[in-house]
């Protein structure tokens, strides 16, 4: 349908062959290939413990559960993110408290507004590295340490991004990643939880699989005949097909992120000629980024719906990352109301343009020509 889709998957013959080998092996549930994938991820991220899970939402839920966050607790989080962040907080019985973003130039959660939202019930801060650009983690960690709070990193956009030579997701207490179809590392549905804390790692590993002391693979190999349940848990396991796919996706991740960077640079160079469009994150000093999505900000005089509809007529897919969570019906009805002036102002102007490694410069030229044609009309 789309001449230029918002994203596109890119698999090599290695990935296809890897999935085929799993099917031929006869062992599909979490096993050796998952462990191999986890080891590779831990090495890549330079962290001690990595647990691959069924999806990014499961990763966030496990992080909260491992930190014993629940009823009467509050977790400060951004509203300009995917709803999984706050939904998982609510799922534990805790309350999400929304903080504003830094500015229209930097769309990550503000450490200053985080500090304003802290009270006696606050137990953790959940940050999100928007588009792969790191939050100001030094300031956030300082606030967390001063107030004895945990820090959870939602790094769904940021696999490969670094902050002061540390991989995003490994800076706070627990990091969470998504391997959804549109992510830089894509397996369809999948996620990852990482930590350097051994006690948290043990809890995450248990809760991932029903709180059981042994796994199906152990019993299949005769390493155990039965099991005990020592923790209330869930089935957040991943399967071997997706782990095999992810293992080979990881090998190509840095190469693909560099391609994304080249495309973003070309976008920025060409869009600089258009006064009616602003590009966030121009202030970023980080050199190693994932460039997960490419958001732009329309001038306030531009009708966003008409802009996106015009691109749709040219078979160019766009999106909005994100409709703010605090404005969703469920959150309004349940009185999750917060003053977030920067988020409220920015979200009205946000549009996400296509970005994926297989894009060509000609695709970007076509998008830019379509944008210019709309603005001239």
C-alpha positions in Angstrom: 0.0 0.0 0.0 2.7 2.5 1.0 5.3 3.9 -1.4 7.3 4.8 1.8 6.1 3.0 4.9 6.8 4.3 8.4 9.1 1.3 9.1 10.0 -1.9 7.3 11.6 -5.1 8.6 14.9 -6.3 7.2 15.9 -9.9 7.5 18.8 -11.8 5.9 19.0 -15.4 4.9 20.8 -16.0 8.2 17.7 -15.1 10.2 15.4 -17.2 7.9 17.7 -20.2 8.2 17.9 -19.7 12.0 14.2 -19.9 12.4 14.0 -22.9 10.1 16.7 -24.7 12.2 14.6 -24.2 15.3 11.5 -25.7 13.7 13.5 -28.7 12.6 15.1 -29.1 16.0 11.7 -30.0 17.6 12.3 -27.7 20.6 10.4 -24.5 20.4 10.0 -23.1 23.9 12.6 -21.2 25.8 15.9 -23.1 25.7 19.5 -23.0 24.6 19.0 -20.4 21.8 17.4 -18.0 24.3 20.4 -18.4 26.6 22.8 -17.8 23.7 20.8 -14.7 22.8 20.9 -13.5 26.4 24.6 -14.0 26.7 25.2 -12.0 23.5 22.9 -9.2 24.7 24.7 -9.0 28.1 28.0 -8.8 26.3 26.8 -6.1 23.9 25.3 -4.0 26.6 28.1 -4.7 29.1 25.8 -5.7 31.9 25.8 -8.7 34.2 22.3 -10.1 33.7 20.0 -10.1 30.7 16.6 -11.9 30.5 14.8 -12.1 27.2 11.0 -12.0 27.7 7.8 -12.2 25.7 7.5 -8.4 25.0 8.5 -5.0 26.2 5.4 -4.6 28.4 6.4 -7.8 30.2 9.9 -6.3 30.7 8.5 -3.2 32.3 6.1 -5.2 34.5 8.9 -7.5 35.7 11.1 -4.5 36.6 8.3 -3.1 38.8 7.6 -6.4 40.4 11.3 -7.1 41.1 11.5 -3.8 42.9 8.4 -4.7 45.1 6.4 -1.7 43.7 2.7 -2.1 44.5 -0.2 -0.6 46.4 0.2 2.8 48.0 3.4 3.4 45.9 3.9 6.0 43.3 6.2 5.9 40.2 7.1 9.1 38.4 7.1 8.6 34.6 6.6 10.6 31.3 3.3 11.0 29.6 4.9 11.4 26.2 5.5 7.7 25.7 3.8 4.5 24.9 1.0 3.6 27.4 2.7 0.4 28.5 4.9 2.4 30.8 2.0 3.6 33.0 -0.3 0.6 32.4 2.3 -1.7 34.0 2.6 0.7 37.0 -1.2 0.5 37.5 -1.1 -3.3 37.1 1.1 -3.5 40.2 -1.5 -1.5 42.2 0.8 1.6 42.2 0.0 5.0 40.9 1.7 6.6 37.9 2.6 10.3 38.4 3.3 12.1 35.2 6.2 14.5 34.8 6.8 16.9 31.9 9.4 16.7 29.2 12.5 19.0 29.1 11.5 21.2 26.2 10.3 21.3 22.6 14.0 20.7 21.6 14.5 17.7 23.9 11.5 15.4 24.3 12.8 13.3 27.3 11.4 13.5 30.9 12.6 16.6 32.9 14.7 15.9 36.0 13.4 19.2 37.4 9.8 18.2 37.0 10.6 14.8 38.4 11.9 16.4 41.6 8.8 18.5 41.9 6.5 15.4 41.8 8.3 13.5 44.6 6.5 12.8 47.9 6.5 10.3 50.7 4.8 7.7 48.5 7.2 7.9 45.6 9.2 4.7 45.2 10.7 4.9 41.7 11.4 6.9 38.6 10.6 5.4 35.2 12.4 7.2 32.4 12.1 6.7 28.6 14.9 7.4 26.1 12.6 9.0 23.5 13.6 8.2 19.9 16.9 6.7 21.2 18.1 10.0 22.7 19.2 9.5 26.3 17.5 11.3 29.2 19.7 13.5 31.3 20.6 10.5 33.5 23.2 12.3 35.7 20.6 14.7 37.0 18.0 12.0 37.3 20.3 9.6 39.2 21.2 12.5 41.5 17.5 13.2 42.3 17.0 9.4 42.8 19.9 9.0 45.1 18.9 12.1 47.2 15.4 10.7 47.7 16.3 7.0 47.9 14.4 6.0 44.8 14.8 3.3 42.2 15.4 4.1 38.5 13.8 2.1 35.7 15.0 2.8 32.2 12.5 2.2 29.4 15.0 1.8 26.6 12.5 0.4 24.0 13.8 3.1 21.5 17.4 3.0 22.6 19.2 -0.3 22.0 22.7 0.8 20.9 22.4 4.4 22.3 25.0 5.5 24.8 25.1 8.1 27.6 28.6 9.0 28.8 29.9 5.8 27.3 27.3 3.6 29.1 24.7 1.8 27.1 21.2 3.0 27.7 19.3 0.6 29.8 22.3 -0.2 32.0 22.5 3.1 33.9 19.7 2.8 36.4 18.7 -0.2 38.6 16.8 -2.0 35.8 16.6 -1.5 32.0 13.8 -2.6 29.8 13.8 -3.1 26.0 11.3 -3.9 23.3 11.9 -6.1 20.3 8.5 -5.4 18.6 8.3 -5.4 14.8 9.1 -1.7 14.4 12.1 -1.7 16.8 15.8 -1.5 15.8 16.2 -5.1 16.9 13.0 -6.8 15.7 11.7 -10.3 16.4 7.9 -9.5 16.0 7.1 -9.7 19.7 9.8 -9.7 22.4 11.6 -7.8 25.1 14.5 -7.7 27.5 15.2 -6.9 31.1 18.7 -6.1 32.3 20.3 -5.4 35.6 23.7 -5.5 37.4 22.1 -6.3 40.7 22.2 -10.1 41.6 19.2 -10.0 43.9 17.0 -8.3 41.4 18.3 -10.7 38.7 17.1 -13.7 40.8 13.7 -12.2 41.2 13.3 -11.3 37.5 14.3 -14.8 36.5 11.8 -16.4 38.9 8.9 -14.2 38.1 9.5 -14.6 34.3 8.4 -18.2 34.6 5.7 -18.6 37.2 8.1 -18.5 40.2 9.2 -22.1 39.4 12.6 -23.4 40.6 13.2 -25.4 37.4 12.3 -24.8 33.8 10.8 -27.2 31.2 14.1 -27.6 29.5 15.8 -28.8 32.8 13.1 -31.4 33.3 13.2 -32.5 29.7 16.9 -33.2 30.0 16.5 -35.1 33.2 18.2 -32.5 35.3 15.1 -32.4 37.6 12.0 -34.4 38.0 9.8 -31.8 39.7 9.8 -28.2 40.8 8.7 -25.9 43.6 7.1 -22.5 43.2 8.8 -19.9 45.5 7.4 -16.7 44.0 4.2 -15.5 42.5 5.0 -15.2 38.8 3.9 -15.1 35.2 4.5 -16.7 31.9 6.7 -14.0 30.3 9.0 -16.5 28.5 10.0 -16.0 24.9 10.3 -18.9 22.3 13.3 -20.2 20.6 12.3 -19.0 17.1 12.3 -15.4 18.2 15.5 -15.8 20.2 17.2 -17.3 17.1 15.9 -14.4 15.0 17.1 -11.8 17.6 20.6 -13.3 17.9 21.2 -12.6 14.2 19.4 -9.2 14.4 21.9 -8.2 17.1 24.8 -9.0 14.9 23.5 -6.4 12.4 22.3 -3.8 14.9 25.2 -1.4 14.9 25.4 -1.5 11.1 21.7 -0.7 10.8 21.9 2.0 13.4 24.7 3.7 11.4 22.4 3.5 8.3 19.7 5.2 10.4 22.1 7.9 11.4 23.0 8.6 7.8 19.3 8.9 6.9 18.6 11.2 9.8 21.5 13.5 8.9 20.2 13.7 5.3 16.7 14.5 6.6 18.0 17.3 8.8 20.2 18.8 6.1 17.3 18.9 3.7 14.6 20.0 6.2 16.8 22.9 7.3 15.5 24.7 4.2 11.9 24.6 5.4 11.1 27.3 8.0 7.7 25.8 9.0 9.3 22.6 10.5 11.4 22.2 13.6 13.5 19.2 14.4 14.0 18.1 18.1 17.2 16.9 19.7 19.5 19.2 17.8 21.1 20.0 21.2 22.1 16.4 21.8 25.8 15.9 22.4 25.7 12.1 22.4 27.6 10.6 19.5 26.3 7.0 19.6 22.5 6.8 19.2 20.0 4.3 17.9 17.9 6.8 15.8 14.8 4.7 16.4 12.2 7.2 15.0 12.4 10.6 13.2 10.0 13.1 14.9 9.4 16.6 13.6 7.5 19.5 15.0 5.1 21.4 12.7 4.7 25.2 12.9 1.6 26.0 15.0 -0.1 27.4 11.9 0.0 24.0 10.1 -3.1 21.7 10.4 -1.5 18.4 11.4 -4.4 16.2 10.2 -4.3 17.9 6.8 -0.5 17.5 6.7 -0.6 13.8 7.5 -3.5 13.3 5.1 -1.6 15.0 2.3 1.3 12.6 2.8 -1.1 9.7 2.9 -2.4 10.6 -0.5 1.2 10.4 -1.7 1.4 6.9 -0.1 3.7 8.1 2.6 2.9 6.7 6.0 3.3 8.9 9.1 2.4 8.6 12.8 2.3 10.4 16.1 4.7 9.5 18.9 2.9 9.8 21.1 -0.6 10.9 22.1 0.1 11.8 25.7 -1.1 9.2 28.2 -2.7 11.7 30.6 -5.2 12.6 27.9 -6.5 9.1 27.2 -10.1 8.5 28.3 -9.1 5.9 31.0 -6.6 8.2 32.6 -8.9 11.3 32.5 -11.8 9.3 34.0 -9.6 7.9 36.8 -8.4 11.4 37.6 -4.7 11.0 36.5 -4.7 14.8 35.8 -1.4 16.6 35.8 -0.2 20.0 34.5 2.3 19.2 31.7 2.5 22.4 29.7 5.5 21.5 27.5 4.1 18.0 26.7 0.7 19.5 25.9 2.1 22.1 23.6 4.6 19.8 21.8 2.2 16.9 21.2 -0.1 19.0 19.0 2.7 19.6 16.6 4.4 16.2 16.6 4.6 14.0 13.4 6.8 11.0 12.9 8.3 10.6 9.4 9.4 7.2 7.9 12.8 5.8 9.1 14.3 2.3 8.6 17.7 1.0 7.5 16.6 -0.1 4.0 15.3 3.4 3.1 17.1 5.2 0.3 17.9 8.9 -0.1 15.4 8.9 -3.0 12.7 7.9 -0.5 13.5 11.0 1.6 13.6 13.2 -1.4 10.1 12.0 -2.3 8.9 12.8 1.2 10.4 16.2 1.1 9.0 17.0 -2.3 5.5 16.0 -0.9 6.0 18.2 2.2 7.0 21.2 0.1 4.0 20.6 -2.3 1.7 20.7 0.7 3.2 23.8 2.2 3.1 25.7 -1.1 -0.6 24.7 -1.5 
